[in-house]
Amino acid sequence: MKELLDAHFREAENSADDNGKFSLGFRMIFDRSHSPTKIKVTCRVTTTITDEIETTVDDPAQAQLPL
């Protein structure tokens, strides 16, 4: 895992959000059908884009009141 961390840390750091937060995900797969057991480690760097909008929706069952 250290090799993957060393190889991808800068890339993950460059993907930080506006608050400076970033993440690296690691997954380990153990294959015990081999002797010795084989281990595969995957490193994932992702960039998440979040956007939102807010609005109101009138209740169609509510009659409109004159204002």
C-alpha positions, 0 to 999 in steps of 0.5 A, a space after each residue: 500500500 505504501 507504494 500506491 500511496 506514494 504514487 498517488 498522494 499528490 494526485 489526490 491532494 490536487 483533487 481537494 475540494 474548496 475546504 482542502 479535503 480529499 480522499 484516497 480509497 484502498 481495497 485489498 483482495 486476498 486470493 487464497 486459492 494460491 500458495 502463498 496467498 495472493 494479495 491485490 491492492 487497488 487505490 482509488 482517487 476520485 473527484 466529487 463535484 457537488 451542486 445543489 439548487 433550492 426552490 419551492 413547489 406550490 401544493 396543487 391541492 391547496 386553493 390559491 388565496 387572493 392577496 
